[in-house]
Each structure stands twice: as structure tokens, then as C-alpha cells.
């Protein structure tokens, strides 16, 4: 049984549908990368799995989200609360704003084990300090008593990770966990997450817009564009032979070497807003291969083996 | 740490009070007219007037008068009222308890009910409940106190006869003034509380608290409200001074004694020592209010404590 299986997920917020047609599957011990530009629906996917859409006035209106055999779209809020923090941990994008600035960081981590493992105050504290040590935080016993503003961004992100891990979850969702951090710290945090998955046999959904991070750490990848998934598969397959032109362009954007004469590559244009999603294939206005059919017909997700792409001219098949 | 900060801030009151005393003194003395107009008998000769002016030292240069006055204050002597012919300290001591009673009760009433209403407005956002509270907030911030006071007197005192029309005989006479002043206060506190809650609710750490599996109630009481109270404490602190001296119109309508009433009467008579003395008291109240607010914020927010080290 898969740890997480999302099928045909669609989300609506008021009258708009910012997310549709998202499917992926994740086994225990696996890492899946969800990549795409800002506004592609990565975070909405994470919020859907966490059941936190109501916070932004949204709801799941299509598809299923199955976590370890539990259908998340049909459980009650009380049951969901037991899973959140208990079996599914969330790591957010900006550690600077992710901790309550009025409370010491130790007790903020304690909350999780007290809530989900029924620990009393001293058990929770002991567990938190041990966990901080595991996350390579120096002098965890004194760090415990610090306030968030007294720590660096990288340290705060470790505290957020500690909160996500405190109740021994099975699944971690990391929503751009390194975007707000220094480059050197980014590498440390990504390595730390990779190690945690191995040591604790976790499953990890790693949301990022950095293709090189995906290449280094993930087993699987799902590429998203304008609120929908456009390609998914195993990392080696996708990187060796991307089938969707957008995936290919994204991979092309990874900088190589230190040459000053080669311009950094980008993709012309920007992701359209929800209100301006184009007809047919949503990528067609920016796609070099687009023809009339792309403007008129939405491409279907074609599955071959364990990979799939939604493109009328999927690369590698036509040739 | 917080103690040291409080003492520092407390000491700051001395220089600030001195600066304020100059401003008070100048404004009062630069007003046209003088207290002699109110003292002198009709038909007195210009010589009588000069003698009377000299008797109260009003013929000396302003700067000398100022230093005489401030010198007196330093020894705890607020001087003698010129028109009312009593020690200013007595007049203040007589009126202050009424202001404290009314102000204190109105303050407590508006803080508690205001915060509760603000939380209700936030919790019922996007429903008719929020619209109801918002309507109340609009009404409370725009209806003038003296007008509301008159309506209250008409309904509760004249028609229903539940409370006395005016005066300060017993606690029943406090109910209508407290309600009147409290009404505007509730609206202010509710508005600030609601906006602060909406603001804090959007922050990332609230999302993460939900992701930890905490219940909505726990998040509201342990995290959202403590944050929302920070700006509320600031405006409440500013209101402490206002509520003592600014309740003049309400005191007037209800015929209550109080610092505000004393000040208005003394101003009309240009009774310099009384005006100066009560203004200084009010300035002190504003400073102490601000000080309490700042200390409360430092106690609530570790970031502010850090900045005050």
C-alpha cells in the first residue's frame, strides 16, 4: 500500500479552480519532488494533503487523497487533527515567520509530542532536547530556552523540522523548505532532510522550484504548471529524457559551470494567473512546439510504464 | 531586566514633566483675559486693579512667575486658587476620586467587553455576526458622548426612572456615565482587537500551528489573542490619560464633579494655578498610562524586552 496516493486532485477557492488534475503516488521511504514556477499550484497541493485549505477559504472538489489507506477527503476535522502533526508533518517555506515570536522555541516543539504522544511536560522537554541534538543543533538544552528572534534562519528551520518530526510521523511535506535561506544553509537543510528520510524510513514530499535539488535528492518528480501536473516519473527518466517541453525547458535552466560568456537560461514569459488560464494546453503560449491543436484541446495525461506526460507532442514518443 | 527598564522609564517622567510644565504655563498665561477680571468688584479704580494684580504676583515677568510656580510644585505645593480661594491640591484631591471612579470603571468595562466583541467579530468573520459587530463599532466610534448621554438620561433616567438624572450620590449615578464613556471605548477596543486578529491570523506560524494538529480554540487562546493584545494594550494605555481628563462633556451632562469639570470651570475663570495644576496632573496620568502600556508590552513580547536591554 502506498504511503500517499493522490488521484485527480482538484481544488476550488470560492468560484475559481486554481488546481486540477494532480495525481501522484509515494511509497514509504521515498522522496517525491514537486517542481514548478511560483503560482503553479505546488503549495495548494501541500495544503490539500494537510487538510488546511479551509484556512484560505478553499476546498477539495475533485479527486481523492489516500494516506496509508485512509481517505483524507472524507474524514472529520477531529480525525484530521490527529493526523496533522501526528502522522503527517509540515515544514513551511519561511522559518523567519513560522514560529510564534512570543513563545520560547522549546515549548513550541513540546506541543507536538504532548498533543500526539500524550507526553507530560518533562517527557516532552526531554524528547525535544534529544530531537534538537539529532538535528545537529549545538547545545540543545540551552537552545530550548531561546526565543525565535534570537536564532538564525537555518536554526529556526531546524526547529520547524523538529516540530514536524516530534510525533514520529510517517510522511513529511516540505513546502520550499530552503527558499528563504542562505545558499550554504540550503544545502545543509536539504542534506538533513535526505538523511532523516533514510534514518527514519519516512516519506517526503519535497516542494521546490529548484530542479537541481530534485536531481540530488528525489526518487520521483512531478512537474506542475499553471495549476496542473504536466509530467511525472522517476528522476533519472525525467532528467535523461524529459517528454514535456516545459520539463525540458526547466532542466535547461539549471546553470552549469562558471562560464561568464554563457547567458543563464530562462523560459520566456510568466505563469498565467488563475483567471487567465489559456484554453487547450496551458503552456502553449510559452511553448516552442505549440501548434493549433495545443490551443484548442487539453492534452490528456498519457501513461507509459511508470511515467506520464500531458502533451500533444510528447517528446520521445513522436520520434 | 524589566525592573531596570521600568525604573529608567519612571525617571524619564521627571524631565518630560518639566518640559510639559513650560508648555502648560505658557499656554495658560498667553490666553487672553486674566483671573483679576473675575475677582475685581464692579466700579473699582485702576489702582485697585494694580494692587490686586500685584497681590497675586501677576505683575512680575512671566519667567519669574514660572520659576516661582515650578519651585512651589517641587516642594509639593500646588499653590492657592485665585478665584476659588482654596489650595489647588485640595481642589484636585476633591475631584480626582470621582474621575478615577468613573474613568476606572469605564476603562475596565470597555476593555473587557471590547476585547470580547473583537474576538466574536473575528470568530464570526464572513457571517452576519461580523456585520453586526462592525455596525456597532461604526456607531460607537461616531456617536458623540454628550449626545448619547442625553439619550441615556431621557430613556433610563426620565422615562424609566432606573437611574438618577445627574449627580454623584451613590453607585447608581455611575451606571449611565460609565455606559456612555464605555460605549465609545468598546467600539475602539473591539475594532483594534478584530483588525489585529485578522492580521495575526494570516501569519505563517498560525498555519504551522494548525499543521501541528492544535485545535482552533487552543490556537485562538494561546497564540492569536496574546498577539492581538499587543496593539490593544497600546491604545488602552493611551486611553488611561484621556479617560481621566477627556470625559469632560460626559461629566458636564451628568453634572458630576471630576478633574475635567474642575479644569473647564477654572479655565473659564482664568484661575491660573488651578488650570496649571490640573493640566499637570492629567499630563502625569497620560505619562503613567503610557509607561504602564510599555511595561505591559515588554512583559508580553520578548522582542521588545530584547530591544530595551
HADDOCK unambig.tbl for C-alpha pairs under 7 A between the chains (distance, minus, plus):
assign (segid A and resid 50 and name CA) (segid B and resid 211 and name CA) 6.93 0.50 0.50
assign (segid A and resid 81 and name CA) (segid B and resid 213 and name CA) 4.56 0.50 0.50
assign (segid A and resid 81 and name CA) (segid B and resid 214 and name CA) 6.97 0.50 0.50
assign (segid A and resid 82 and name CA) (segid B and resid 213 and name CA) 6.21 0.50 0.50
assign (segid A and resid 84 and name CA) (segid B and resid 211 and name CA) 5.37 0.50 0.50
assign (segid A and resid 84 and name CA) (segid B and resid 212 and name CA) 5.69 0.50 0.50
assign (segid A and resid 84 and name CA) (segid B and resid 213 and name CA) 4.77 0.50 0.50
assign (segid A and resid 85 and name CA) (segid B and resid 211 and name CA) 5.76 0.50 0.50
assign (segid A and resid 85 and name CA) (segid B and resid 212 and name CA) 4.02 0.50 0.50
assign (segid A and resid 85 and name CA) (segid B and resid 213 and name CA) 5.21 0.50 0.50
assign (segid A and resid 90 and name CA) (segid B and resid 211 and name CA) 6.17 0.50 0.50
assign (segid A and resid 97 and name CA) (segid B and resid 204 and name CA) 5.67 0.50 0.50
assign (segid A and resid 97 and name CA) (segid B and resid 205 and name CA) 5.98 0.50 0.50
assign (segid A and resid 98 and name CA) (segid B and resid 204 and name CA) 5.05 0.50 0.50
assign (segid A and resid 98 and name CA) (segid B and resid 205 and name CA) 3.96 0.50 0.50
assign (segid A and resid 98 and name CA) (segid B and resid 208 and name CA) 6.50 0.50 0.50
assign (segid A and resid 99 and name CA) (segid B and resid 205 and name CA) 5.06 0.50 0.50
assign (segid A and resid 100 and name CA) (segid B and resid 205 and name CA) 5.85 0.50 0.50
assign (segid A and resid 102 and name CA) (segid B and resid 301 and name CA) 5.55 0.50 0.50
assign (segid A and resid 102 and name CA) (segid B and resid 302 and name CA) 6.11 0.50 0.50
assign (segid A and resid 112 and name CA) (segid B and resid 212 and name CA) 6.10 0.50 0.50
assign (segid A and resid 149 and name CA) (segid B and resid 303 and name CA) 6.95 0.50 0.50
